[in-house]
Amino acid sequence: MKRAYVAVFTLLLIACAALVSGCTSQALNMRNATYGSSFYNFNNVHYWEDNVVMTANGTSSTWNMTVYVNNSTYKGKPARYMQVVTVGNGINITYDVWSDPTTYSVLNMHANGTMGNYSQDKDTSVLQIGTLPDMGLTFYYVPFWPVTSTTVRMPNGNTIPVTVYSVTDNNGNSLSYLIYKQSPVPLKVDIVQKTYTMEQTLIALG
């Protein structure tokens, strides 16, 4: 399963965060760091949709992921509820995800749908969050550094200022975000790993 590669990269970023001085030369100055939690403003978004393209072993797969966000409760305590709908490439699964709004810890996950011939409707391990494309709950504690600032042209012809933030482990694995300050979620997420690449592009927001 190609998306299982994401869990491997998550572990690499955990190690990178733990040994931050070895991840990038800029890491020596933590004052310049921006943490992944800054790239998602869950209080200012109701939903967003990403197009996801993953390439591994010379083969590409594409699907869409829509994330709906609401304030909720879990076991009587405040929680962030996210319904994650994945469609395409033989995937048709809806995930219900409850997380702590302060610590970002995933409290519970439920999966309902099909992936190829496999069908499920059950609670899953909270670690399965690491197998999904990024939705703000995986790399929230990782420090990033600004790489470049530029402008991009929107479909309506207007240009907007954006900043690229990135982190690398210096072993060919990297994670980058394209950030527009007025957007509550990243415009683009790029994961580059030795065995695969994943590109998430924002296509809808509400």
MARBA-3410 file (N, C-alpha, C, O; in Angstrom, 1 decimal):
206
0.8,-1.2,0.0,0.0,0.0,0.0,0.9,1.2,0.0,1.7,1.4,0.9 ~ 0.8,2.1,-1.0,1.7,3.2,-1.2,1.6,4.2,-0.1,2.7,4.7,0.3 ~ 0.5,4.4,0.5,0.4,5.4,1.5,1.1,5.0,2.8,1.3,5.8,3.7 ~ 1.4,3.7,2.9,2.2,3.3,4.1,3.5,3.9,4.2,4.1,4.0,5.3 ~ 4.1,4.4,3.0,5.3,5.1,3.0,5.3,6.4,3.9,6.3,6.8,4.4
4.1,7.0,4.0,4.0,8.2,4.7,4.3,8.0,6.2,5.0,8.8,6.8 ~ 4.0,6.8,6.7,4.3,6.5,8.1,5.8,6.4,8.3,6.3,6.8,9.4 ~ 6.5,5.9,7.4,7.9,5.8,7.5,8.5,7.2,7.5,9.4,7.5,8.3 ~ 8.0,8.1,6.6,8.5,9.5,6.6,8.2,10.2,7.9,9.0,11.0,8.4 ~ 7.1,9.9,8.5,6.7,10.5,9.8,7.7,10.2,10.8,8.1,11.0,11.6
8.2,8.9,10.9,9.2,8.5,11.8,10.5,9.3,11.6,11.2,9.6,12.5 ~ 10.8,9.5,10.3,12.1,10.2,10.0,12.0,11.6,10.5,13.0,12.2,11.0 ~ 10.8,12.3,10.4,10.6,13.7,10.8,10.7,13.7,12.3,11.1,14.7,12.9 ~ 10.1,12.7,13.0,10.2,12.6,14.5,11.7,12.6,14.9,12.1,13.4,15.8 ~ 12.5,11.8,14.2,13.9,11.8,14.5,14.6,13.1,14.2,15.5,13.6,15.0
14.1,13.8,13.1,14.7,15.1,12.8,14.4,16.1,13.8,15.2,16.9,14.2 ~ 13.2,16.1,14.3,12.8,17.1,15.3,13.5,16.8,16.6,13.9,17.8,17.3 ~ 13.8,15.5,17.0,14.5,15.2,18.2,15.9,15.6,18.1,16.6,15.9,19.1 ~ 16.5,15.5,16.9,17.9,15.8,16.7,18.1,17.0,15.8,18.8,17.0,14.8 ~ 17.4,18.1,16.1,17.2,19.2,15.2,18.5,19.8,14.7,18.6,20.3,13.6
19.5,19.8,15.6,20.7,20.4,15.2,21.4,19.7,14.0,22.3,20.3,13.3 ~ 21.0,18.5,13.7,21.6,17.7,12.6,20.7,17.8,11.4,21.1,17.2,10.3 ~ 19.6,18.4,11.4,18.6,18.4,10.3,19.0,19.4,9.2,18.9,19.1,8.0 ~ 19.4,20.6,9.6,19.7,21.6,8.7,20.6,22.6,9.4,20.5,22.8,10.6 ~ 21.5,23.3,8.6,22.4,24.3,9.2,21.6,25.4,9.8,22.1,26.0,10.8
20.4,25.7,9.3,19.7,26.8,9.9,19.1,26.5,11.3,18.8,27.4,12.0 ~ 19.1,25.2,11.6,18.5,24.7,12.8,19.3,25.2,14.0,18.9,25.2,15.2 ~ 20.6,25.7,13.8,21.4,26.2,14.8,20.8,27.5,15.4,21.1,27.8,16.6 ~ 19.9,28.1,14.7,19.2,29.3,15.2,17.7,29.1,15.3,17.0,29.3,14.3 ~ 17.3,28.5,16.4,15.9,28.2,16.5,14.9,29.4,16.5,13.7,29.2,16.3
15.5,30.6,16.7,14.7,31.8,16.7,14.0,32.0,15.3,13.0,32.7,15.2 ~ 14.7,31.4,14.2,14.1,31.6,12.9,13.1,30.5,12.5,12.6,30.5,11.4 ~ 12.9,29.6,13.5,12.1,28.4,13.2,10.6,28.8,13.3,10.2,29.6,14.1 ~ 9.8,28.2,12.4,8.3,28.2,12.5,7.8,26.8,12.6,8.1,26.0,11.8 ~ 7.0,26.5,13.6,6.6,25.1,13.8,5.4,24.8,12.9,4.6,25.7,12.5
5.3,23.5,12.6,4.2,23.1,11.7,2.8,23.5,12.1,1.9,23.6,11.3 ~ 2.6,23.6,13.4,1.3,24.0,13.9,0.8,25.4,13.4,-0.4,25.7,13.4 ~ 1.8,26.2,13.0,1.4,27.5,12.5,0.8,27.5,11.1,0.2,28.6,10.7 ~ 0.9,26.4,10.4,0.5,26.4,9.0,-1.0,26.1,8.8,-1.5,26.2,7.8 ~ -1.6,25.7,9.9,-3.0,25.4,9.9,-3.8,26.2,11.0,-3.5,26.1,12.1
-4.8,26.9,10.5,-5.6,27.7,11.4,-7.0,27.1,11.4,-7.9,27.5,10.7 ~ -7.2,26.1,12.3,-8.4,25.3,12.3,-9.6,26.1,12.7,-10.8,25.8,12.4 ~ -9.4,27.2,13.4,-10.5,28.0,13.8,-11.1,28.9,12.7,-12.2,29.4,12.8 ~ -10.4,29.0,11.6,-10.8,29.9,10.5,-11.1,29.1,9.2,-11.1,29.6,8.1 ~ -11.4,27.8,9.3,-11.7,27.0,8.2,-12.8,26.0,8.5,-12.8,25.4,9.6
-13.7,25.8,7.6,-14.8,24.8,7.8,-14.4,23.5,7.0,-14.7,22.4,7.5 ~ -13.8,23.7,5.9,-13.4,22.5,5.1,-12.3,23.0,4.1,-12.2,24.1,3.7 ~ -11.5,22.0,3.6,-10.6,22.2,2.5,-10.4,20.9,1.8,-10.6,19.8,2.3 ~ -10.1,21.0,0.5,-9.8,19.9,-0.4,-8.5,19.9,-1.0,-8.1,21.0,-1.6 ~ -7.7,18.9,-0.9,-6.4,18.8,-1.6,-6.5,17.7,-2.7,-7.1,16.6,-2.5
-5.8,18.0,-3.8,-5.5,16.9,-4.7,-4.1,16.3,-4.3,-3.2,17.1,-4.1 ~ -4.1,15.0,-4.2,-2.9,14.3,-3.8,-2.3,13.5,-4.9,-3.0,12.7,-5.5 ~ -1.0,13.7,-5.2,-0.3,12.9,-6.2,0.9,12.2,-5.5,1.7,12.9,-4.9 ~ 0.9,10.9,-5.5,2.0,10.2,-4.9,2.7,9.3,-6.0,2.1,8.7,-6.8 ~ 4.0,9.4,-6.0,4.8,8.6,-6.9,5.8,7.7,-6.2,6.6,8.2,-5.3
5.8,6.5,-6.5,6.7,5.5,-5.9,7.0,4.4,-6.9,6.2,3.9,-7.6 ~ 8.3,4.1,-7.0,8.7,3.0,-7.9,8.3,3.3,-9.3,8.0,2.3,-10.1 ~ 8.3,4.5,-9.7,8.0,4.9,-11.1,6.5,4.9,-11.4,6.2,5.2,-12.6 ~ 5.7,4.7,-10.4,4.2,4.7,-10.6,3.6,5.8,-9.8,3.9,6.0,-8.6 ~ 2.6,6.5,-10.4,1.9,7.6,-9.8,0.5,7.2,-9.5,-0.1,6.5,-10.3
0.0,7.7,-8.4,-1.4,7.6,-8.1,-2.0,8.9,-7.6,-1.3,9.7,-7.0 ~ -3.2,9.1,-7.9,-3.9,10.4,-7.6,-5.2,10.2,-6.9,-6.0,9.3,-7.3 ~ -5.5,11.0,-5.9,-6.8,11.0,-5.2,-7.0,12.3,-4.6,-6.1,13.2,-4.5 ~ -8.3,12.6,-4.2,-8.6,13.8,-3.5,-8.9,13.6,-2.1,-9.5,12.5,-1.7 ~ -8.6,14.5,-1.2,-8.8,14.4,0.2,-9.5,15.7,0.6,-9.0,16.8,0.5
-10.7,15.5,1.2,-11.5,16.7,1.7,-11.6,16.5,3.2,-11.9,15.5,3.7 ~ -11.3,17.6,3.9,-11.2,17.6,5.4,-12.3,18.6,5.9,-12.2,19.8,5.6 ~ -13.2,18.1,6.7,-14.2,19.0,7.3,-13.8,19.1,8.8,-13.5,18.1,9.5 ~ -13.9,20.4,9.4,-13.4,20.6,10.7,-14.5,21.2,11.6,-15.2,22.1,11.1 ~ -14.7,20.7,12.8,-15.7,21.2,13.7,-15.1,21.1,15.1,-14.3,20.2,15.4
-15.6,22.0,16.0,-15.3,21.8,17.4,-16.3,20.8,18.0,-17.5,20.8,17.6 ~ -15.9,19.9,18.8,-16.7,18.8,19.3,-16.2,18.4,20.7,-15.5,19.1,21.4 ~ -16.7,17.2,21.2,-16.2,16.7,22.4,-15.9,15.2,22.2,-16.4,14.6,21.3 ~ -15.0,14.7,23.1,-14.7,13.3,23.1,-14.6,12.8,24.5,-13.7,13.3,25.3 ~ -15.4,11.9,24.9,-15.5,11.4,26.3,-15.7,12.6,27.3,-15.1,12.6,28.3
-16.5,13.5,26.9,-16.9,14.6,27.7,-15.9,15.8,27.8,-16.2,16.7,28.5 ~ -14.9,15.7,27.0,-13.9,16.8,27.0,-13.8,17.4,25.6,-14.1,16.8,24.6 ~ -13.4,18.7,25.6,-13.3,19.4,24.3,-12.4,18.7,23.3,-11.3,18.2,23.7 ~ -12.8,18.6,22.1,-12.0,17.9,21.1,-12.2,18.6,19.7,-13.3,19.3,19.5 ~ -11.3,18.4,18.8,-11.4,18.9,17.4,-11.9,17.7,16.6,-11.2,16.6,16.7
-13.0,17.8,15.9,-13.5,16.7,15.1,-13.2,17.0,13.6,-13.5,18.1,13.1 ~ -12.6,16.0,12.9,-12.3,16.2,11.5,-12.8,15.0,10.8,-12.5,13.8,11.1 ~ -13.6,15.2,9.8,-14.1,14.2,8.9,-13.2,14.2,7.6,-13.2,15.3,6.9 ~ -12.5,13.2,7.3,-11.6,13.1,6.2,-12.1,12.2,5.2,-12.2,11.0,5.4 ~ -12.5,12.7,4.0,-13.0,11.9,2.9,-12.0,11.8,1.8,-11.6,12.8,1.2
-11.6,10.6,1.5,-10.6,10.3,0.5,-11.3,9.5,-0.7,-12.0,8.5,-0.4 ~ -11.1,10.1,-1.9,-11.8,9.5,-3.0,-10.8,9.5,-4.2,-10.2,10.5,-4.5 ~ -10.8,8.3,-4.9,-9.9,8.2,-6.1,-8.9,7.1,-5.9,-8.5,6.8,-4.8 ~ -8.4,6.6,-7.1,-7.3,5.6,-7.1,-7.7,4.4,-6.3,-6.9,3.7,-5.6 ~ -9.0,4.0,-6.4,-9.5,2.8,-5.8,-9.8,3.0,-4.3,-10.1,2.1,-3.6
-9.7,4.3,-3.8,-9.9,4.6,-2.4,-11.2,5.3,-2.2,-11.5,6.2,-3.0 ~ -12.0,4.8,-1.3,-13.2,5.5,-1.0,-13.5,5.3,0.5,-14.3,4.4,0.9 ~ -12.7,6.0,1.3,-12.8,5.8,2.8,-13.0,7.2,3.4,-12.5,8.2,3.1 ~ -13.9,7.2,4.4,-14.2,8.3,5.3,-13.6,8.0,6.7,-13.9,7.0,7.3 ~ -12.7,8.9,7.1,-12.1,8.8,8.5,-12.8,9.8,9.4,-12.9,11.0,9.0
-13.1,9.4,10.6,-13.6,10.3,11.6,-12.4,10.4,12.6,-12.0,9.4,13.2 ~ -11.9,11.6,12.8,-10.7,11.8,13.7,-11.1,12.8,14.8,-11.5,14.0,14.5 ~ -10.8,12.4,16.0,-11.0,13.3,17.1,-9.6,13.6,17.7,-8.8,12.7,17.9 ~ -9.2,14.8,17.9,-7.9,15.2,18.5,-8.0,16.3,19.5,-9.0,17.0,19.6 ~ -7.0,16.3,20.4,-7.0,17.3,21.4,-6.7,18.7,20.8,-5.7,18.8,20.1
-7.5,19.7,21.0,-7.3,21.0,20.3,-6.1,21.7,20.8,-5.6,22.7,20.2 ~ -5.5,21.3,21.9,-4.3,22.0,22.5,-3.0,21.3,22.2,-2.1,21.9,21.8 ~ -3.1,20.0,22.4,-1.8,19.2,22.2,-1.7,18.5,20.8,-0.7,18.1,20.4 ~ -2.8,18.5,20.0,-2.9,17.9,18.7,-2.9,16.4,18.8,-2.9,15.8,17.7 ~ -2.8,15.8,19.9,-2.8,14.4,20.0,-4.1,13.8,19.5,-5.2,14.3,19.8
-4.0,12.7,18.7,-5.2,12.1,18.1,-5.8,11.2,19.2,-5.1,10.3,19.8 ~ -7.0,11.4,19.5,-7.7,10.7,20.6,-8.4,9.4,20.1,-8.4,8.4,20.8 ~ -8.9,9.5,18.9,-9.6,8.3,18.3,-9.8,8.5,16.8,-9.9,9.6,16.3 ~ -9.7,7.4,16.1,-9.9,7.3,14.6,-10.9,6.2,14.3,-10.8,5.1,14.9 ~ -11.8,6.5,13.3,-12.7,5.5,12.8,-12.6,5.6,11.3,-12.6,6.6,10.7
-12.6,4.4,10.7,-12.5,4.3,9.2,-13.7,3.5,8.7,-14.0,2.5,9.2 ~ -14.3,4.1,7.6,-15.5,3.4,7.0,-15.4,3.6,5.5,-15.4,4.7,5.0 ~ -15.2,2.5,4.8,-15.1,2.5,3.3,-14.3,1.4,2.8,-14.1,0.4,3.4 ~ -13.9,1.6,1.5,-13.1,0.5,0.9,-11.8,1.1,0.3,-11.8,2.2,-0.1 ~ -10.8,0.2,0.2,-9.6,0.5,-0.5,-9.3,-0.8,-1.4,-8.9,-1.8,-0.8
-9.6,-0.7,-2.7,-9.5,-1.8,-3.5,-10.6,-2.9,-3.1,-11.8,-2.5,-3.0 ~ -10.2,-4.1,-2.8,-11.1,-5.1,-2.3,-11.2,-5.2,-0.8,-12.0,-6.0,-0.3 ~ -10.5,-4.3,-0.1,-10.6,-4.3,1.3,-11.6,-3.3,1.8,-11.6,-2.2,1.4 ~ -12.5,-3.8,2.7,-13.6,-3.0,3.3,-13.4,-2.9,4.8,-13.0,-3.9,5.4 ~ -13.7,-1.8,5.4,-13.6,-1.6,6.8,-14.6,-0.7,7.3,-15.0,0.3,6.6
-15.1,-0.9,8.6,-16.0,0.0,9.3,-15.7,-0.2,10.8,-16.4,-1.0,11.4 ~ -14.7,0.4,11.2,-14.2,0.1,12.6,-13.3,1.2,13.1,-12.8,2.1,12.3 ~ -13.1,1.3,14.4,-12.1,2.1,15.0,-10.7,1.6,14.6,-10.5,0.4,14.5 ~ -9.8,2.5,14.4,-8.4,2.1,14.0,-7.4,2.6,15.0,-7.8,3.5,15.8 ~ -6.2,2.2,14.9,-5.1,2.7,15.7,-5.0,4.2,15.4,-5.0,4.6,14.2
-4.7,5.0,16.4,-4.5,6.5,16.2,-3.2,6.7,15.4,-3.0,7.8,14.9 ~ -2.3,5.7,15.4,-1.1,5.8,14.6,-1.4,5.8,13.1,-0.5,6.2,12.3 ~ -2.6,5.5,12.7,-3.0,5.5,11.3,-3.0,6.9,10.7,-3.0,7.1,9.5 ~ -3.0,7.9,11.6,-3.0,9.3,11.1,-1.7,9.5,10.3,-1.7,10.3,9.4 ~ -0.6,8.7,10.6,0.6,8.9,9.9,0.6,8.3,8.5,1.6,8.5,7.8
-0.4,7.5,8.2,-0.5,7.0,6.8,-1.3,7.9,5.9,-1.3,7.6,4.7 ~ -2.0,8.9,6.4,-2.8,9.8,5.6,-1.9,11.0,5.1,-0.9,11.3,5.7 ~ -2.3,11.6,4.0,-1.6,12.9,3.7,-1.7,13.9,4.8,-2.6,13.7,5.7 ~ -0.9,14.9,4.8,-0.8,15.8,5.9,-2.1,16.6,6.0,-2.7,17.1,5.0 ~ -2.6,16.7,7.2,-3.8,17.5,7.5,-3.6,18.3,8.8,-4.6,18.7,9.5
-2.4,18.5,9.2,-2.1,19.4,10.3,-1.9,18.7,11.7,-1.7,19.3,12.7 ~ -2.0,17.3,11.7,-1.9,16.6,12.9,-0.7,15.7,13.0,-0.5,15.0,14.0 ~ 0.2,15.8,12.0,1.3,14.9,12.0,2.6,15.6,12.2,3.5,15.2,13.0 ~ 2.8,16.8,11.6,4.1,17.5,11.7,4.0,18.8,12.5,4.8,19.7,12.3 ~ 3.0,18.9,13.4,2.7,20.2,14.1,3.9,20.6,15.0,4.0,21.8,15.2
4.7,19.7,15.4,5.8,20.0,16.4,7.1,20.1,15.7,8.1,20.4,16.3 ~ 7.2,19.9,14.4,8.4,20.0,13.6,8.8,21.4,13.3,8.0,22.2,12.8 ~ 10.0,21.8,13.6,10.5,23.2,13.2,10.8,23.3,11.7,11.5,22.4,11.2 ~ 10.3,24.4,11.1,10.6,24.7,9.7,11.3,26.0,9.6,11.2,26.9,10.5 ~ 12.0,26.2,8.4,12.7,27.5,8.2,12.3,28.0,6.8,12.1,27.3,5.9
12.1,29.4,6.7,11.8,29.9,5.4,12.9,29.8,4.4,14.1,30.1,4.7 ~ 12.5,29.3,3.3,13.5,29.1,2.2,13.5,30.2,1.2,14.6,30.7,0.8 ~ 12.3,30.6,0.8,12.2,31.7,-0.1,10.8,32.4,0.0,9.9,31.7,0.4 ~ 10.8,33.6,-0.5,9.5,34.3,-0.6,9.3,34.8,-2.0,10.3,35.3,-2.6 ~ 8.1,34.6,-2.5,7.9,35.0,-3.9,6.4,35.3,-4.1,5.7,35.5,-3.1
6.0,35.4,-5.3,4.6,35.6,-5.6,4.1,34.5,-6.6,4.9,34.0,-7.4 ~ 2.9,34.2,-6.5,2.3,33.2,-7.5,1.0,33.8,-8.1,0.3,34.6,-7.4 ~ 0.7,33.5,-9.3,-0.4,34.0,-10.0,-1.6,33.1,-9.8,-1.5,31.9,-10.1 ~ -2.7,33.6,-9.4,-3.9,32.8,-9.1,-4.7,32.7,-10.4,-4.5,33.4,-11.4 ~ -5.7,31.8,-10.5,-6.5,31.6,-11.7,-7.2,32.8,-12.2,-7.4,33.0,-13.4
-7.5,33.8,-11.2,-8.2,35.0,-11.6,-7.2,36.1,-12.1,-7.7,37.2,-12.5 ~ -5.9,35.7,-12.2,-4.9,36.7,-12.7,-4.2,37.5,-11.6,-3.2,38.1,-11.9 ~ -4.8,37.5,-10.4,-4.1,38.2,-9.3,-2.9,37.5,-8.8,-2.8,36.2,-8.9 ~ -1.9,38.2,-8.3,-0.8,37.6,-7.7,-0.8,37.7,-6.2,-1.4,38.7,-5.7 ~ -0.3,36.8,-5.5,-0.3,36.8,-4.0,1.1,36.5,-3.5,1.8,35.7,-4.2
1.5,37.0,-2.4,2.8,36.7,-1.8,2.8,35.4,-1.0,1.8,35.1,-0.3 ~ 3.8,34.6,-1.3,3.8,33.3,-0.6,5.2,33.1,0.0,6.2,33.7,-0.5 ~ 5.3,32.2,0.9,6.6,31.8,1.5,6.7,30.3,1.5,5.8,29.6,1.9 ~ 7.9,29.8,1.1,8.2,28.4,1.2,8.9,28.1,2.5,10.0,28.6,2.7 ~ 8.4,27.2,3.3,9.1,26.7,4.5,9.5,25.2,4.3,8.7,24.5,3.7
10.6,24.9,4.8,11.1,23.5,4.6,12.0,23.0,5.7,12.5,23.8,6.5 ~ 12.1,21.7,5.8,13.0,21.0,6.7,13.5,19.8,6.0,12.8,19.2,5.2 ~ 14.8,19.4,6.3,15.4,18.3,5.7,16.2,17.5,6.7,16.7,18.2,7.6 ~ 16.4,16.2,6.5,17.3,15.5,7.4,18.7,15.3,6.8,19.5,14.6,7.3 ~ 18.9,16.0,5.6,20.2,15.9,4.9,20.5,14.5,4.4,21.7,14.2,4.1
19.5,13.6,4.3,19.7,12.3,3.8,18.7,12.1,2.6,18.3,10.9,2.3 ~ 18.3,13.1,2.0,17.4,13.0,0.8,15.9,13.0,1.2,15.1,12.8,0.3 ~ 15.6,13.3,2.4,14.2,13.4,2.9,13.9,14.8,3.3,14.6,15.4,4.0 ~ 12.8,15.3,2.7,12.4,16.7,3.0,10.9,16.9,3.0,10.2,16.1,2.5 ~ 10.5,18.0,3.7,9.1,18.3,3.8,9.0,19.8,3.6,9.7,20.6,4.3
8.1,20.3,2.7,8.0,21.7,2.4,6.6,22.2,2.3,5.7,21.4,1.9 ~ 6.3,23.4,2.8,5.0,24.0,2.7,5.0,25.3,1.9,6.0,26.1,2.1 ~ 4.0,25.5,1.1,3.8,26.8,0.4,2.7,27.5,1.2,1.6,27.1,1.2 ~ 3.1,28.6,1.8,2.2,29.3,2.7,1.8,30.7,2.2,2.7,31.5,1.9 ~ 0.5,31.0,2.2,-0.1,32.3,2.0,-0.7,32.7,3.3,-1.6,32.0,3.7
-0.3,33.8,3.9,-0.7,34.1,5.2,-2.2,34.3,5.4,-2.8,34.1,6.4 ~ -2.9,34.6,4.3,-4.4,34.8,4.3,-5.1,33.5,4.2,-6.4,33.5,4.4 ~ -4.4,32.4,4.0,-5.1,31.1,3.8,-4.9,30.3,5.2,-3.8,30.3,5.7 ~ -6.0,29.7,5.7,-5.9,29.0,6.9,-5.2,27.6,6.8,-4.9,27.0,7.8 ~ -5.0,27.2,5.6,-4.3,25.9,5.3,-3.2,26.1,4.3,-3.3,27.1,3.5
-2.2,25.3,4.2,-1.2,25.4,3.1,-1.7,25.4,1.7,-2.7,24.6,1.4 ~ -1.1,26.2,0.8,-1.5,26.1,-0.6,-0.9,24.8,-1.2,-1.5,24.2,-2.2 ~ 0.2,24.3,-0.7,0.8,23.1,-1.2,1.7,22.5,-0.2,2.3,23.2,0.6 ~ 1.7,21.2,-0.2,2.6,20.4,0.7,3.4,19.5,-0.2,2.9,18.7,-1.0 ~ 4.7,19.5,0.0,5.6,18.6,-0.8,6.4,17.7,0.1,7.2,18.2,1.0
6.3,16.4,0.0,7.1,15.4,0.7,8.0,14.7,-0.3,7.6,14.2,-1.2 ~ 9.3,14.8,0.0,10.3,14.1,-0.8,11.0,13.1,0.1,11.7,13.5,1.0 ~ 11.0,11.9,-0.3,11.6,10.8,0.4,12.3,9.9,-0.6,12.0,9.9,-1.7 ~ 13.3,9.2,-0.1,14.1,8.4,-1.1,13.3,7.4,-1.9,13.6,7.2,-3.1 ~ 12.2,6.9,-1.3,11.4,5.9,-2.0,10.1,6.4,-2.6,9.4,5.7,-3.3
9.7,7.6,-2.3,8.5,8.2,-2.8,8.5,9.7,-2.7,9.2,10.3,-2.0 ~ 7.6,10.3,-3.5,7.3,11.7,-3.3,5.8,11.9,-3.2,5.0,11.1,-3.8 ~ 5.3,12.9,-2.5,3.9,13.2,-2.4,3.7,14.7,-2.5,4.4,15.5,-1.8 ~ 2.7,15.0,-3.3,2.4,16.5,-3.5,0.9,16.7,-3.2,0.1,16.0,-3.8 ~ 0.7,17.6,-2.3,-0.7,18.0,-2.0,-1.0,19.4,-2.4,-0.2,20.3,-2.1
-2.0,19.6,-3.3,-2.3,20.9,-3.8,-3.7,21.3,-3.4,-4.7,20.6,-3.6 ~ -3.8,22.5,-2.8,-5.2,23.0,-2.4,-6.0,23.3,-3.6,-5.6,24.0,-4.5 ~ -7.2,22.7,-3.6,-8.1,23.0,-4.8,-9.5,23.5,-4.4,-10.2,24.0,-5.2 ~ -9.8,23.5,-3.1,-11.1,24.1,-2.6,-10.9,24.4,-1.1,-10.2,23.8,-0.4 ~ -11.7,25.5,-0.7,-11.5,26.0,0.6,-12.8,26.7,1.0,-13.4,27.4,0.2
-13.3,26.4,2.2,-14.5,27.1,2.7,-14.6,27.2,4.2,-15.6,27.7,4.7
END
